[in-house]
Amino acid sequence: MKTLRRTLRAQRLALPPAERAARSRCIARQVVHTPLFTSARRIAVYLPDRGEVDPTPLMAAARAAGKRLYLPVLAPIHPRLLWFVAWDPDTRLIPNRFGIPEPPVSKRHRVPARALDLIITPLVGFDDKGTRLGMGGGFYDTTFAHRNRHRHWHRPRLLGLAYDFQQVDTLPRRPWDVNLDAVATERGMIRWPAGAGRTGMIT
């Protein structure tokens, strides 16, 4: 998996900035009119790093529609848990232990994952069953582990943003892996029904 991660990350970084921005805008257009996005009121996003799809166009659309935005922060009580904190363009950001900017966090201001409607997540790769390949830290699998324990969950939905070339044939799926509900690429939205062993539908 390390070799695959290196290969896909290198492909992301090889995109010229102008092309990366154009592809990110195209991906945002695939999302903004879907029920997954329009019905969500509380949406977690991310700040792009190392060539990831830039969610800034989606963030602008969400704010224009009156939605509330949140950023993930590293929970101080657990090495692999994410909390979520409200964000707007005036929010002060500080680097976390990985050097990634995040809002200052306190128990008073944090929001649990289950209180959100939609999580927009970066990824390194994904396959045709909605298995997500992340950076290998296990943060998303730990944070959303309740989705594997509860069969009839309703939220939050997990939406990955990816370039076309980040789709791979098959990823090994471990018991603790949390599947995506959908991925948006330049070609459209790929959705998966709930449950493992799923086949994606491109729309």
Secondary structure as GFF3:
##gff-version 3
##sequence-region A 1 203
A	DSSP	alpha_helix	2	14	.	.	.	ID=ss1
A	DSSP	alpha_helix	17	31	.	.	.	ID=ss2
A	DSSP	alpha_helix	35	38	.	.	.	ID=ss3
A	DSSP	beta_strand	42	44	.	.	.	ID=ss4
A	DSSP	alpha_helix	56	64	.	.	.	ID=ss5
A	DSSP	beta_strand	68	74	.	.	.	ID=ss6
A	DSSP	beta_strand	82	87	.	.	.	ID=ss7
A	DSSP	beta_strand	94	95	.	.	.	ID=ss8
A	DSSP	beta_strand	101	102	.	.	.	ID=ss9
A	DSSP	beta_strand	110	111	.	.	.	ID=ss10
A	DSSP	three_ten_helix	113	115	.	.	.	ID=ss11
A	DSSP	beta_strand	118	121	.	.	.	ID=ss12
A	DSSP	beta_strand	125	126	.	.	.	ID=ss13
A	DSSP	beta_strand	132	133	.	.	.	ID=ss14
A	DSSP	alpha_helix	139	143	.	.	.	ID=ss15
A	DSSP	alpha_helix	146	149	.	.	.	ID=ss16
A	DSSP	beta_strand	157	161	.	.	.	ID=ss17
A	DSSP	three_ten_helix	164	166	.	.	.	ID=ss18
A	DSSP	beta_strand	182	185	.	.	.	ID=ss19
A	DSSP	beta_strand	188	191	.	.	.	ID=ss20
A	DSSP	beta_strand	201	202	.	.	.	ID=ss21
###
